[in-house]
Amino acid sequence: MIATPAAQRPVLRLPVPRPLRALPAESMLSSEALLNGQREVLIQHGEAVYRLRHTSNGKLILTK
């Protein structure tokens, strides 16, 4: 097997990720404001009800 010289190897070009667009401060809610001191809240979205839960290891879980 003959090795291909580095100058002849194809170059893999990955797309450059676009920076996240900053949200206006009015669009952001803290989890503390949503949970209001509770570990779990129900959120109604249209006809569906979702449960937002703050886990014991500090994560948020949203379930339908």
Sequence and secondary structure as in RCSB ss.txt:
>XXXX:A:sequence
MIATPAAQRPVLRLPVPRPLRALPAESMLSSEALLNGQREVLIQHGEAVYRLRHTSNGKLILTK
>XXXX:A:secstr
     GGGS               GGG   HHHHHTT SEEEEEETTEEEEEEE TTS EEEE 
